[in-house]
Amino acid sequence: MGARHVIFGTGAIGLATLDALRRRGETVRLVNRSGSAPVPDDVEVVGGDASDPHFTTAVTAGAAVVYQALNPPYSRWAQEFPGLQKAVLAAAESAGARLVSLENVYMYGRPGGRPLTETHDYAAHTTKGRVRAQMAEELLAAHNAGRVEVAVGRASDYFGPRGGAQSNLGDRVMRAALAGSTARVLGDPDQPHTYTYVPDIGEGLAVLGEQADAAGQVWHLPNDPATRTTRQLVSTVYTLAGSVPRVRQVPPWMLRLAGLRNPDIRAVLEMGYLFEEPFVVDSSKIADKLGLHATPLDQALAETLAAYQGDPRG
């Protein structure tokens, strides 16, 4: 018998979703390119090309819920992401499974001084934002056409165990706090910014897979409503680590220079607006309607730091 739950992607979010499903006693299959992942021996991991609908259809046969937590290289979003989603969508449709898709909030564009809610217009002005908008519209169109049940979970910039170098509150902050050195962050550290805790994302996606009335809707995954600035969050981490807070913004010129050699860093430049003004993502809908609340920020930061203390890789 096939697994009831199939997760595409074994990054921080895919593994957090696995954790949430295993707490429920569910059988789970993970899918990535390599066929290996840092998971218990009793978890099946299948390797293959997730842009191939023949492969995705075969690996999801018999599934009740399919989770899309893939994330191609940042510099290859426009070229690779739509094809990956199409193949996973085709697989869920073939299996008659619900598709739970993880998204970010790039499709909204600049918040313009307002908290972002699920009803915010799509006003993307970046390449990656327009790709996200197109993909989001494709998923909901498939649902509305009756082809497949779809539930969409959107997260802001994430942090937490396994967050790694991609997280603004990941390696550059946690390792620096433990070493008593200077943390380096992207953007203006004194702007309020919503960060979403990785375990809350995994729990949220699991809930969207099991709640009957979650389908056909967009849900912002749980965020602590007490949005703080990046500097305040970094200071909390340093206090937890017993260090004196030290934080410095990565200068844009340094990103541009590094981007000359690294296309993924170059792809970050267009997203700088995320940290140039207050960026608040409202998740009251999922709290009010599904009863799902974020882990308090102080607790989430403490758990993240503890993960780095136990495993320097984060």
KERO-242381 format. One record per residue (C-alpha): residue number from 1; residue in three letters; x, y, z. Coordinates in nm, 2 decimals. Example, Ala and Ser with C-alpha at 12.3 -4.5 7.8 and 13.67 -1.06 7.14 Angstrom:
# residues 2
   n res      x      y      z
   1 Ala   1.23  -0.45   0.78
   2 Ser   1.37  -0.11   0.71
***
This chain:
# residues 314
   n res      x      y      z
   1 Met   0.00   0.00   0.00
   2 Gly   0.12   0.35  -0.08
   3 Ala   0.16   0.62   0.18
   4 Arg  -0.14   0.83   0.27
   5 His   0.07   1.15   0.27
   6 Val   0.33   1.24   0.01
   7 Ile   0.56   1.54   0.06
   8 Phe   0.75   1.69  -0.23
   9 Gly   1.06   1.86  -0.09
  10 Thr   1.28   1.77   0.20
  11 Gly   1.41   2.12   0.30
  12 Ala   1.32   2.27   0.64
  13 Ile   0.95   2.30   0.55
  14 Gly   0.91   1.95   0.41
  15 Leu   1.08   1.80   0.72
  16 Ala   0.86   2.01   0.95
  17 Thr   0.55   1.88   0.77
  18 Leu   0.68   1.53   0.81
  19 Asp   0.72   1.59   1.19
  20 Ala   0.36   1.72   1.22
  21 Leu   0.22   1.42   1.03
  22 Arg   0.43   1.17   1.23
  23 Arg   0.29   1.32   1.55
  24 Arg  -0.05   1.22   1.41
  25 Gly   0.06   0.86   1.34
  26 Glu   0.04   0.91   0.96
  27 Thr   0.23   0.72   0.70
  28 Val   0.44   0.96   0.49
  29 Arg   0.65   0.93   0.17
  30 Leu   0.91   1.20   0.10
  31 Val   1.01   1.29  -0.25
  32 Asn   1.33   1.47  -0.36
  33 Arg   1.59   1.46  -0.63
  34 Ser   1.85   1.25  -0.45
  35 Gly   1.64   0.99  -0.27
  36 Ser   1.80   1.06   0.07
  37 Ala   1.71   1.29   0.36
  38 Pro   1.80   1.32   0.73
  39 Val   1.50   1.13   0.85
  40 Pro   1.43   0.81   1.06
  41 Asp   1.50   0.48   0.89
  42 Asp   1.13   0.40   0.88
  43 Val   1.05   0.70   0.66
  44 Glu   1.04   0.63   0.28
  45 Val   1.24   0.87   0.06
  46 Val   1.20   0.84  -0.31
  47 Gly   1.44   1.02  -0.56
  48 Gly   1.34   1.15  -0.90
  49 Asp   1.26   1.44  -1.12
  50 Ala   0.96   1.63  -0.97
  51 Ser   0.91   1.82  -1.30
  52 Asp   0.82   1.49  -1.47
  53 Pro   0.45   1.43  -1.44
  54 His   0.49   1.06  -1.51
  55 Phe   0.73   1.03  -1.21
  56 Thr   0.51   1.25  -0.98
  57 Thr   0.20   1.05  -1.08
  58 Ala   0.36   0.72  -1.00
  59 Val   0.50   0.82  -0.67
  60 Thr   0.17   0.97  -0.54
  61 Ala  -0.05   0.67  -0.64
  62 Gly  -0.28   0.59  -0.35
  63 Ala  -0.22   0.92  -0.16
  64 Ala  -0.49   1.10   0.02
  65 Val  -0.29   1.43   0.06
  66 Val   0.00   1.57  -0.14
  67 Tyr   0.21   1.85  -0.01
  68 Gln   0.41   2.08  -0.24
  69 Ala   0.71   2.21  -0.05
  70 Leu   0.96   2.23  -0.33
  71 Asn   1.19   2.52  -0.38
  72 Pro   1.42   2.54  -0.68
  73 Pro   1.74   2.75  -0.68
  74 Tyr   1.65   3.11  -0.63
  75 Ser   1.81   3.21  -0.96
  76 Arg   1.60   2.95  -1.14
  77 Trp   1.25   3.03  -1.01
  78 Ala   1.11   3.16  -1.34
  79 Gln   1.25   2.87  -1.54
  80 Glu   1.18   2.58  -1.30
  81 Phe   0.90   2.65  -1.05
  82 Pro   0.60   2.66  -1.28
  83 Gly   0.69   2.32  -1.43
  84 Leu   0.74   2.17  -1.09
  85 Gln   0.40   2.28  -0.97
  86 Lys   0.23   2.16  -1.29
  87 Ala   0.38   1.81  -1.24
  88 Val   0.28   1.79  -0.87
  89 Leu  -0.07   1.93  -0.95
  90 Ala  -0.11   1.66  -1.22
  91 Ala  -0.01   1.39  -0.97
  92 Ala  -0.26   1.51  -0.71
  93 Glu  -0.53   1.52  -0.97
  94 Ser  -0.45   1.17  -1.09
  95 Ala  -0.45   1.03  -0.74
  96 Gly  -0.77   1.21  -0.64
  97 Ala  -0.58   1.36  -0.35
  98 Arg  -0.60   1.70  -0.19
  99 Leu  -0.31   1.92  -0.28
 100 Val  -0.17   2.14   0.00
 101 Ser   0.07   2.39  -0.15
 102 Leu   0.32   2.61   0.04
 103 Glu   0.36   2.96  -0.09
 104 Asn   0.53   3.28   0.03
 105 Val   0.38   3.63   0.00
 106 Tyr   0.58   3.76  -0.29
 107 Met   0.27   3.79  -0.51
 108 Tyr   0.14   4.08  -0.30
 109 Gly   0.43   4.32  -0.38
 110 Arg   0.48   4.61  -0.15
 111 Pro   0.25   4.62   0.16
 112 Gly   0.21   5.00   0.13
 113 Gly   0.18   5.05   0.51
 114 Arg  -0.09   4.79   0.55
 115 Pro  -0.08   4.44   0.71
 116 Leu  -0.10   4.18   0.44
 117 Thr  -0.41   3.96   0.45
 118 Glu  -0.54   3.68   0.23
 119 Thr  -0.75   3.93   0.04
 120 His  -0.47   4.16  -0.05
 121 Asp  -0.44   4.24  -0.42
 122 Tyr  -0.17   4.07  -0.63
 123 Ala   0.06   4.37  -0.71
 124 Ala   0.39   4.20  -0.76
 125 His   0.66   4.42  -0.92
 126 Thr   0.94   4.16  -0.92
 127 Thr   1.00   3.86  -1.14
 128 Lys   0.97   3.61  -0.86
 129 Gly   0.65   3.78  -0.73
 130 Arg   0.49   3.76  -1.08
 131 Val   0.59   3.39  -1.10
 132 Arg   0.43   3.34  -0.76
 133 Ala   0.11   3.52  -0.86
 134 Gln   0.08   3.31  -1.18
 135 Met   0.13   2.99  -0.99
 136 Ala  -0.12   3.08  -0.72
 137 Glu  -0.39   3.16  -0.98
 138 Glu  -0.32   2.83  -1.16
 139 Leu  -0.38   2.63  -0.84
 140 Leu  -0.71   2.80  -0.75
 141 Ala  -0.83   2.77  -1.11
 142 Ala  -0.77   2.40  -1.09
 143 His  -0.97   2.38  -0.77
 144 Asn  -1.26   2.60  -0.90
 145 Ala  -1.28   2.38  -1.21
 146 Gly  -1.33   2.08  -0.99
 147 Arg  -1.01   1.90  -1.11
 148 Val  -0.85   1.87  -0.76
 149 Glu  -0.90   1.99  -0.41
 150 Val  -0.64   2.26  -0.33
 151 Ala  -0.55   2.43   0.00
 152 Val  -0.29   2.70   0.00
 153 Gly  -0.07   2.80   0.30
 154 Arg   0.14   3.11   0.28
 155 Ala   0.43   3.19   0.50
 156 Ser   0.64   3.50   0.55
 157 Asp   1.02   3.48   0.58
 158 Tyr   1.08   3.17   0.79
 159 Phe   1.31   3.09   1.07
 160 Gly   1.36   2.79   1.30
 161 Pro   1.54   2.46   1.33
 162 Arg   1.70   2.36   0.99
 163 Gly   1.65   2.72   0.87
 164 Gly   2.01   2.74   0.76
 165 Ala   2.17   3.02   0.56
 166 Gln   1.85   3.10   0.37
 167 Ser   1.68   3.23   0.68
 168 Asn   1.75   3.59   0.78
 169 Leu   1.73   3.46   1.14
 170 Gly   1.93   3.15   1.06
 171 Asp   2.30   3.08   1.04
 172 Arg   2.42   3.44   1.03
 173 Val   2.23   3.52   1.36
 174 Met   2.22   3.20   1.56
 175 Arg   2.59   3.10   1.51
 176 Ala   2.70   3.46   1.57
 177 Ala   2.50   3.48   1.90
 178 Leu   2.65   3.16   2.02
 179 Ala   3.00   3.28   1.93
 180 Gly   2.95   3.63   2.06
 181 Ser   3.03   3.78   1.72
 182 Thr   2.83   4.02   1.50
 183 Ala   2.51   3.90   1.33
 184 Arg   2.46   4.01   0.98
 185 Val   2.11   4.05   0.84
 186 Leu   1.95   4.15   0.52
 187 Gly   1.77   4.49   0.50
 188 Asp   1.69   4.75   0.76
 189 Pro   1.70   4.58   1.10
 190 Asp   1.48   4.85   1.25
 191 Gln   1.17   4.78   1.04
 192 Pro   0.90   4.57   1.19
 193 His   0.90   4.24   1.01
 194 Thr   0.69   3.92   1.03
 195 Tyr   0.88   3.60   1.05
 196 Thr   0.71   3.26   1.04
 197 Tyr   0.84   2.97   1.26
 198 Val   0.92   2.66   1.07
 199 Pro   0.74   2.41   1.30
 200 Asp   0.43   2.63   1.28
 201 Ile   0.45   2.61   0.90
 202 Gly   0.47   2.23   0.91
 203 Glu   0.18   2.21   1.16
 204 Gly  -0.02   2.45   0.95
 205 Leu   0.02   2.25   0.63
 206 Ala  -0.08   1.93   0.81
 207 Val  -0.40   2.10   0.94
 208 Leu  -0.48   2.22   0.59
 209 Gly  -0.45   1.86   0.47
 210 Glu  -0.70   1.73   0.73
 211 Gln  -0.96   2.01   0.77
 212 Ala  -1.25   1.96   0.53
 213 Asp  -1.34   2.32   0.50
 214 Ala  -0.98   2.44   0.43
 215 Ala  -0.99   2.35   0.06
 216 Gly  -1.04   2.62  -0.20
 217 Gln  -0.89   2.89   0.02
 218 Val  -0.57   3.07   0.09
 219 Trp  -0.45   3.07   0.45
 220 His  -0.17   3.27   0.60
 221 Leu   0.02   3.02   0.82
 222 Pro   0.04   3.12   1.19
 223 Asn   0.25   3.42   1.28
 224 Asp   0.29   3.58   1.63
 225 Pro   0.07   3.89   1.61
 226 Ala   0.33   4.09   1.82
 227 Thr   0.55   4.18   1.52
 228 Arg   0.89   4.31   1.62
 229 Thr   1.18   4.46   1.43
 230 Thr   1.46   4.23   1.32
 231 Arg   1.69   4.41   1.56
 232 Gln   1.46   4.33   1.85
 233 Leu   1.45   3.96   1.75
 234 Val   1.82   3.94   1.71
 235 Ser   1.87   4.10   2.06
 236 Thr   1.64   3.84   2.21
 237 Val   1.85   3.57   2.06
 238 Tyr   2.17   3.72   2.20
 239 Thr   2.02   3.75   2.54
 240 Leu   1.92   3.39   2.53
 241 Ala   2.27   3.30   2.43
 242 Gly   2.42   3.51   2.71
 243 Ser   2.59   3.74   2.46
 244 Val   2.60   4.12   2.40
 245 Pro   2.37   4.19   2.10
 246 Arg   2.56   4.29   1.79
 247 Val   2.39   4.33   1.46
 248 Arg   2.49   4.48   1.12
 249 Gln   2.30   4.52   0.80
 250 Val   2.46   4.34   0.50
 251 Pro   2.53   4.64   0.27
 252 Pro   2.35   4.62  -0.07
 253 Trp   2.68   4.69  -0.25
 254 Met   2.82   4.37  -0.09
 255 Leu   2.52   4.17  -0.22
 256 Arg   2.57   4.32  -0.57
 257 Leu   2.94   4.24  -0.56
 258 Ala   2.88   3.88  -0.44
 259 Gly   2.61   3.85  -0.70
 260 Leu   2.86   3.89  -0.98
 261 Arg   2.98   3.54  -0.91
 262 Asn   2.68   3.38  -0.74
 263 Pro   2.35   3.39  -0.94
 264 Asp   2.14   3.29  -0.63
 265 Ile   2.27   3.59  -0.44
 266 Arg   2.21   3.81  -0.74
 267 Ala   1.85   3.69  -0.74
 268 Val   1.81   3.82  -0.38
 269 Leu   1.86   4.18  -0.49
 270 Glu   1.51   4.24  -0.64
 271 Met   1.35   4.12  -0.31
 272 Gly   1.52   4.39  -0.10
 273 Tyr   1.19   4.58  -0.07
 274 Leu   1.07   4.31   0.18
 275 Phe   1.30   4.47   0.45
 276 Glu   1.28   4.84   0.35
 277 Glu   0.95   4.92   0.52
 278 Pro   0.72   4.77   0.78
 279 Phe   0.63   4.42   0.66
 280 Val   0.35   4.26   0.86
 281 Val   0.16   3.95   0.76
 282 Asp  -0.17   3.89   0.93
 283 Ser  -0.27   3.53   1.01
 284 Ser  -0.58   3.60   1.21
 285 Lys  -0.80   3.40   0.96
 286 Ile  -0.63   3.07   1.04
 287 Ala  -0.65   3.15   1.41
 288 Asp  -1.01   3.24   1.41
 289 Lys  -1.14   2.98   1.17
 290 Leu  -0.92   2.68   1.23
 291 Gly  -0.79   2.76   1.58
 292 Leu  -0.43   2.75   1.48
 293 His  -0.20   2.99   1.67
 294 Ala   0.17   3.07   1.63
 295 Thr   0.43   2.96   1.88
 296 Pro   0.52   3.27   2.09
 297 Leu   0.82   3.44   1.94
 298 Asp   1.04   3.42   2.25
 299 Gln   0.97   3.04   2.28
 300 Ala   1.03   2.99   1.90
 301 Leu   1.36   3.18   1.92
 302 Ala   1.47   2.98   2.22
 303 Glu   1.39   2.65   2.05
 304 Thr   1.58   2.76   1.74
 305 Leu   1.89   2.86   1.94
 306 Ala   1.87   2.53   2.12
 307 Ala   1.87   2.34   1.79
 308 Tyr   2.18   2.53   1.68
 309 Gln   2.35   2.44   2.02
 310 Gly   2.27   2.08   1.96
 311 Asp   2.36   2.08   1.60
 312 Pro   2.58   2.37   1.47
 313 Arg   2.44   2.31   1.12
 314 Gly   2.10   2.44   1.25
***
